[in-house]
Amino acid sequence: MKLLKLAIRYLKYFFTSQNNSSLHSPHVYEFVTNIVYQKTKNNSVREIKKLRSLLYNRHEYIFIRDFGAGSTINKSKKRKIKDIAKNSSKNSKYGELLYRIVEFYKPKKILELGTSFGISTCYLAKGNINSQIQTFEGCPSTASIAQQNFKQLEIKNTDIIVGDFKNTLAKNINTDIDLAFVDGNHNKKSTIEYFEIILKKSNNKTILVFDDIHWSSEMELAWRYIKESKKTTVTIDLFFIGIVFLDKKLSKEDYIIRF
């Protein structure tokens, strides 16, 4: 039933989405053309793909501490690393999009909520090695593997904070965030809370990326709240992720882009 509902949401997205040829906003056209629809050409991305493949072949079990909505595929607290890697990490299409966003805008301070095994973190970190990434993870077991992955890829611009976001986020979040990727607890209340906390630490040029905006009816309500906020201007719906701009020079408008 969950997959059926998601498929219906995707069909609605597909038939209402547009491509860059019909965009009238110069800013959105540039973003879609030069970032969303571009191809990634860099050896760093190839390294991340190799790391992902290694995780897909790890059969060890680890114990999961899940503070959020949890997996819809496997509710067990004891899961194989390969299964978590396949079900929890963003695929390379979206990972490379994160890489291109960072590469293009070169944000100095990046926030990530939901490290998991650190695959998305690696894309963010490799996009700009001069950035400083602060990533939050609730589960100690997955955070430990993420740290191993950072070491393997020689990533040194990342600081991981482990624990329930309710206890760690507000008191540890950096100020003046340039880019935030939110892949934490997938429910309306938590997503809105994260959004409001991040807004207080953002600037006019901050870009927010929210994962799984159509994952459930609750996440769609959270996405609607974000779009309707007076603090946001341009929003871009790519179905599996939503991108938000705060720049007050931009006219407030919502776009649905086929990706």
C-alpha positions as CSV (number, residue, x, y, z in Angstrom):
1,M,0.0,0.0,0.0
2,K,2.9,2.4,0.9
3,L,4.5,1.8,-2.5
4,L,1.2,2.2,-4.4
5,K,0.6,5.6,-2.7
6,L,4.1,6.7,-3.6
7,A,3.6,5.6,-7.2
8,I,0.4,7.6,-7.4
9,R,2.2,10.7,-6.0
10,Y,5.0,10.2,-8.6
11,L,2.5,10.1,-11.4
12,K,1.0,13.3,-10.2
13,Y,4.4,14.9,-10.0
14,F,5.4,13.5,-13.5
15,F,2.4,15.0,-15.3
16,T,2.7,18.4,-13.6
17,S,6.5,18.8,-13.8
18,Q,8.3,20.9,-16.4
19,N,11.8,21.0,-17.8
20,N,14.2,24.0,-18.3
21,S,12.8,25.0,-21.7
22,S,9.7,26.4,-20.2
23,L,11.3,28.3,-17.3
24,H,11.0,32.1,-17.2
25,S,13.0,32.8,-14.1
26,P,16.7,33.4,-15.0
27,H,17.8,32.2,-11.6
28,V,15.8,29.0,-11.8
29,Y,16.8,28.4,-15.4
30,E,20.4,28.7,-14.5
31,F,20.1,26.4,-11.5
32,V,18.2,23.7,-13.5
33,T,20.4,24.0,-16.6
34,N,23.8,24.3,-15.0
35,I,23.3,22.1,-11.9
36,V,20.2,19.8,-12.1
37,Y,20.6,18.8,-15.7
38,Q,24.4,18.7,-15.8
39,K,26.6,15.6,-15.6
40,T,29.2,15.2,-12.9
41,K,32.7,14.7,-14.1
42,N,35.1,14.1,-11.3
43,N,37.2,11.3,-9.9
44,S,35.9,12.0,-6.4
45,V,32.5,10.8,-7.4
46,R,34.0,7.6,-8.8
47,E,35.6,7.0,-5.3
48,I,32.2,7.4,-3.7
49,K,30.6,4.9,-6.1
50,K,33.3,2.4,-5.2
51,L,32.6,2.9,-1.5
52,R,28.9,2.4,-2.1
53,S,29.6,-0.9,-3.9
54,L,31.7,-2.1,-1.0
55,L,28.9,-1.3,1.5
56,Y,26.5,-3.2,-0.7
57,N,28.6,-6.3,-0.2
58,R,29.0,-6.1,3.6
59,H,26.9,-8.8,5.2
60,E,27.7,-8.0,8.9
61,Y,24.8,-7.2,11.2
62,I,24.6,-4.0,13.3
63,F,22.1,-2.8,15.8
64,I,20.1,0.2,14.8
65,R,18.8,3.0,17.1
66,D,16.1,4.8,15.2
67,F,14.6,8.0,16.6
68,G,12.5,8.9,13.6
69,A,9.8,7.4,11.5
70,G,12.0,4.4,10.8
71,S,12.3,2.1,7.8
72,T,9.2,1.0,5.9
73,I,11.2,-2.0,4.5
74,N,12.8,-3.5,7.6
75,K,11.6,-2.7,11.1
76,S,14.1,-5.0,12.8
77,K,16.7,-3.3,15.1
78,K,19.3,-5.8,13.8
79,R,20.0,-5.2,10.1
80,K,22.7,-6.1,7.6
81,I,25.0,-3.2,6.5
82,K,24.3,-4.0,2.8
83,D,20.5,-3.6,3.4
84,I,20.9,-0.3,5.2
85,A,23.2,1.0,2.5
86,K,20.7,0.1,-0.3
87,N,17.6,1.3,1.5
88,S,18.8,4.4,3.4
89,S,21.5,6.1,1.3
90,K,20.5,8.4,-1.5
91,N,21.3,6.9,-4.9
92,S,24.1,8.3,-7.0
93,K,21.8,10.4,-9.1
94,Y,20.8,12.5,-6.1
95,G,24.2,12.2,-4.4
96,E,25.8,13.7,-7.5
97,L,23.2,16.5,-7.5
98,L,24.3,17.4,-4.0
99,Y,27.9,17.4,-5.2
100,R,27.1,19.7,-8.1
101,I,25.2,22.1,-5.8
102,V,28.1,22.4,-3.5
103,E,30.6,22.6,-6.4
104,F,28.7,25.4,-8.0
105,Y,27.8,27.6,-4.9
106,K,30.9,26.7,-2.8
107,P,29.1,27.0,0.6
108,K,31.5,27.5,3.5
109,K,29.3,26.0,6.2
110,I,27.2,22.9,5.5
111,L,24.7,21.2,7.8
112,E,23.5,17.6,7.3
113,L,20.8,15.9,9.4
114,G,20.9,12.2,9.0
115,T,24.4,10.9,8.3
116,S,23.7,7.2,8.1
117,F,26.8,5.6,6.5
118,G,28.0,9.0,5.3
119,I,27.5,8.5,1.6
120,S,25.6,11.8,1.1
121,T,28.1,13.5,3.4
122,C,30.9,12.3,1.1
123,Y,29.3,14.0,-1.9
124,L,28.9,17.2,0.1
125,A,32.4,17.1,1.4
126,K,34.0,16.3,-2.0
127,G,32.0,19.1,-3.7
128,N,34.1,21.7,-1.9
129,I,37.0,20.5,0.2
130,N,37.3,24.0,1.8
131,S,33.8,23.8,3.3
132,Q,33.2,22.7,6.9
133,I,30.4,20.1,7.3
134,Q,28.5,19.5,10.5
135,T,26.5,16.2,10.2
136,F,24.1,14.8,12.8
137,E,23.3,11.1,13.3
138,G,21.1,9.4,15.8
139,C,22.5,5.9,15.6
140,P,26.0,5.2,17.0
141,S,26.5,2.1,14.9
142,T,25.9,3.8,11.6
143,A,27.9,6.9,12.7
144,S,30.8,4.6,13.4
145,I,30.8,3.2,9.9
146,A,30.4,6.7,8.5
147,Q,33.6,7.7,10.3
148,Q,35.4,4.7,8.8
149,N,34.2,5.8,5.4
150,F,35.4,9.4,5.8
151,K,38.8,8.0,6.8
152,Q,38.9,5.7,3.8
153,L,38.1,8.6,1.4
154,E,40.5,10.9,3.3
155,I,37.7,13.4,4.1
156,K,38.8,15.8,6.8
157,N,36.3,18.6,6.6
158,T,33.5,16.8,8.4
159,D,32.4,16.8,12.1
160,I,29.9,14.2,13.1
161,I,27.6,14.7,16.2
162,V,25.9,11.5,17.5
163,G,22.6,11.4,19.4
164,D,18.9,12.1,19.3
165,F,18.4,15.3,17.3
166,K,16.1,16.6,20.1
167,N,19.1,16.7,22.4
168,T,21.9,17.6,20.0
169,L,20.7,19.9,17.2
170,A,19.6,23.1,18.8
171,K,22.6,23.3,21.2
172,N,25.3,22.2,18.7
173,I,24.2,23.7,15.3
174,N,26.7,26.1,13.7
175,T,25.7,29.7,12.9
176,D,25.5,31.3,9.5
177,I,24.8,28.0,7.6
178,D,25.2,28.3,3.8
179,L,23.7,24.9,2.8
180,A,21.6,22.4,4.7
181,F,20.6,18.9,3.7
182,V,17.8,17.5,5.9
183,D,17.4,13.7,5.8
184,G,16.3,13.1,9.4
185,N,13.1,12.0,11.0
186,H,10.6,11.7,8.3
187,N,7.5,13.1,9.9
188,K,5.7,16.5,9.7
189,K,6.4,17.7,13.3
190,S,10.1,17.0,13.3
191,T,10.7,18.3,9.8
192,I,9.1,21.6,10.6
193,E,11.0,21.8,13.8
194,Y,14.3,21.3,11.9
195,F,13.3,23.9,9.3
196,E,12.6,26.5,12.0
197,I,15.8,25.8,13.9
198,I,17.9,26.0,10.7
199,L,16.2,29.3,9.6
200,K,17.5,30.9,12.8
201,K,21.0,30.0,11.8
202,S,20.7,30.8,8.1
203,N,21.5,33.8,5.9
204,N,19.9,35.3,2.8
205,K,21.9,33.1,0.5
206,T,21.3,29.8,2.4
207,I,20.0,26.9,0.3
208,L,18.0,24.1,2.0
209,V,17.6,20.6,0.6
210,F,14.9,18.4,2.1
211,D,14.9,14.6,1.4
212,D,11.8,12.5,0.7
213,I,9.3,15.3,0.5
214,H,6.6,13.0,-1.0
215,W,7.6,10.0,1.2
216,S,4.3,10.2,3.1
217,S,1.3,12.5,3.5
218,E,3.0,13.9,6.6
219,M,6.1,14.8,4.6
220,E,3.9,16.4,2.0
221,L,2.3,18.6,4.6
222,A,5.7,19.5,5.9
223,W,6.8,20.5,2.4
224,R,3.7,22.6,2.0
225,Y,4.5,24.4,5.3
226,I,8.0,25.1,4.0
227,K,6.8,26.4,0.7
228,E,4.2,28.7,2.3
229,S,6.7,30.1,4.9
230,K,7.3,33.8,4.6
231,K,11.0,33.1,5.0
232,T,11.3,31.1,1.7
233,T,11.2,32.4,-1.8
234,V,11.9,29.9,-4.6
235,T,11.2,26.2,-4.0
236,I,12.0,23.4,-6.5
237,D,10.2,20.0,-6.3
238,L,12.3,17.2,-7.8
239,F,9.9,14.6,-6.2
240,F,12.5,12.7,-4.1
241,I,14.0,16.0,-2.8
242,G,12.9,19.6,-2.5
243,I,15.2,22.5,-2.8
244,V,14.6,25.8,-1.1
245,F,16.1,29.3,-1.6
246,L,15.8,32.1,1.0
247,D,17.2,34.9,-1.2
248,K,14.8,37.9,-0.8
249,K,15.9,39.2,-4.2
250,L,14.0,36.3,-5.8
251,S,10.2,36.3,-6.4
252,K,8.3,33.8,-4.3
253,E,7.4,30.9,-6.6
254,D,7.1,27.1,-6.5
255,Y,8.5,25.0,-9.3
256,I,8.0,21.3,-10.1
257,I,10.9,20.2,-12.3
258,R,11.2,16.8,-14.0
259,F,14.4,15.0,-13.0
